[in-house]
Amino acid sequence: MPVRSWLFVPGDSEAKLAKVLRFEADVVIVDLEDAVAPAAKPAARVLAGQWFAAQRQQGAAQVRWVRINPLDTPFWRDDLAAVMPGMPHGIMVPKASGPEQLRLLAAELYELEQRRGVPTGSTRVMPLVSETARAAITIPAYGDPATALARLAGLTWGAEDLSAAIGAVRKRDAQGRWTDLFRMIRAQVLLAAHACGVAPVDTLYADFRDLDGLKLVARESYEDGFAGMLAIHPDQVRVINEAFTPRPEELARARAIVAAFADQPDVGAVQLDGTMLDQPHLAQARRLLERSR
């Protein structure tokens, strides 16, 4: 499935839930965590549960996820109990402390799936892996086969909570680039996700009015190897989808590379337009064509 744009919508806003599917995000994430004040969480669960149930009954094609509250709070089990009857496609886990913590969630999901008649293992999981210092140092563990989680659909990260946790007063330098710490976190998320064969999803672009800036950042993210990006405003969806969609000239080049190797199946390297190409170029071309489908 396409996983280019992941659009958050507050779980306590009936108006926003009613129109969120119009914006053509690849994935909608109903947020029961940061977007909902503590006093509003019970009502938000009820509203979110009704929304998921309604979309299920209507057979909506949109991919629907929910961001529950952190697993070290008393809220997350109530979140799951409210939304699981509506069969969300996935659970985003904020402030995840590492792969081992996710096993607790996996066990809970197994029980809920059994009780609700949901196919076992069909509810996927994606943790936010960088929101505390302890969580951030566990990122490489997600790529370790020994700690692999079958439900894992992707890895993503955030900068706001981590900067608050460590007392950082800046996240980007004067040129607008991530500072060393956040650049390291981002690279680890990218590598760990690819190591375990799941989607690396880049963090959000906070200035939702700056669509030109988002266009540049999203395209760089695509070129770096991310599969998609978080969005906090509907206007960001179109920009992200375009940035993460292979361009016609990229696809044409990839097809030409595949054809060149097909014409000479017994060689390890070929020439194309004055350039020597070998097996990594072929693998990259095939991956791009698969991604475009």
Order of alpha helices (4+ residues) and beta strands (2+ residues): beta-alpha-beta-alpha-beta-alpha-beta-alpha-beta-alpha-beta-alpha-alpha-beta-alpha-beta-alpha-alpha-beta-beta-alpha
